[in-house]
Amino acid sequence: MSARDPIADLRRIAFLLERANEATYRVRAFRSAAKTLGALPAAEVAERARTGKLTELSGVGDVTARCVAESLAGEEPVYLRRLLATEGTDLDEAAAKLRDALRGDCHTHSDWSDGGSPIEEMALAAVELGHEYLVLTDHSPRLTVARGLTAERLRKQLDHVAAVNEALPKGFRLLTGIEVDILADGSLDQDEDLLARLDVVVGSVHSGLNDDRAKMTRRMLTAIANPHLDILGHCTGRMVSSRPAGVTGPGDRGHRARTRKESEFDADAVFAACAEHDVAVEINSRPERQDPPKRLIRLALEAGCRFAIDTDAHAPGQLDWQRFGCERAALCGVPAKRVVNTWTADRLVKWTAGRS
């Protein structure tokens, strides 16, 4: 039997573990091994596997070494085969049709802020999923716990994204963006000139989530009226303890099972403002968020809002969580024509530029 690509098998295992929301240390074991072995000549990897010396390398343990040996022998690693056999349930027809219509993801994070993987790794995972584009939206400076980007760091990231795009497959685009904090007065937590340079701006409330209804409504309405804001992210800020089918096990810092009640605001006024200013309402696909709840998705739909079905991914495997958002959107009757990331990258960027 001809040998398989052991690096690709290790990366695939890590991806599937992330998608299943498994513990971070498991994911890290396979990504670390892939990184270590990827830096070596293929002949050396094969020789170390033959002589049982793979585990002498930093980042390669018994389990990952066994997977490499099975790959080189032309066998699908048992660990990978087990993960593939226990994948989640299929989407129903309406949700699957909506998922197939999506061309990209407008809310993702890298290790420049609180994500766990380099920008390049996130982009390549998006390519493998069949995306046409990925919007990189690391956090803004006020969110220090997430290593939010100062204006200086964001400028450096813009240069880095340009360089990454040069190396990515033709036909795929990594778009610039930010998840900017909506501050207490409704202003956006980044320099205006930088926000104007970005392809997509997602704005989210991360602090003062227990503000009273009137204060939170004023805060959100001010942000929505800002011409730089394109997408209103996870609008209620809630965390739920239940998880969709197929998502099991403890997650990393971003996906621990916990609960947080919804922020209170005048949803009629907020969604009317989104429709008026042509700001899309995000349907956040993270299992622990499921934000907004279905009753608010229906309200936003009735108000005439556009939507963005995003993963808020902090790791490559989480990029496949869009199916969870599609399931909720389909249950609420959201048509593909109302979802901005069913558009091409050119149309998306033209829309955001026109809004600014």
FENFEN-V181110 format. One record per run of one state. SS is the DSSP state (H for helix, E for strand, - for the rest). FROM is the first residue (numbers start at 1). TO is the last residue. Records with the same first field share a line. If there is no record, write none. Layout:
SS: FROM-TO / FROM-TO
This chain:
-: 1-5 / 20-23 / 39-41 / 52-53 / 57-61 / 73-77 / 86-92 / 102-103 / 109-118 / 130-132 / 137-138 / 141-143 / 147-148 / 150-150 / 168-172 / 183-187 / 189-191 / 198-199 / 205-212 / 225-230 / 233-238 / 240-259 / 261-266 / 278-279 / 285-290 / 292-293 / 303-306 / 311-312 / 314-315 / 332-335 / 343-344 / 356-356
H: 6-19 / 24-38 / 42-51 / 54-56 / 62-72 / 78-85 / 93-101 / 119-129 / 144-146 / 151-167 / 192-197 / 213-224 / 267-277 / 294-302 / 316-331 / 336-338 / 340-342 / 345-355
E: 104-108 / 133-136 / 139-140 / 149-149 / 173-182 / 188-188 / 200-204 / 231-232 / 239-239 / 260-260 / 280-284 / 291-291 / 307-310 / 313-313 / 339-339
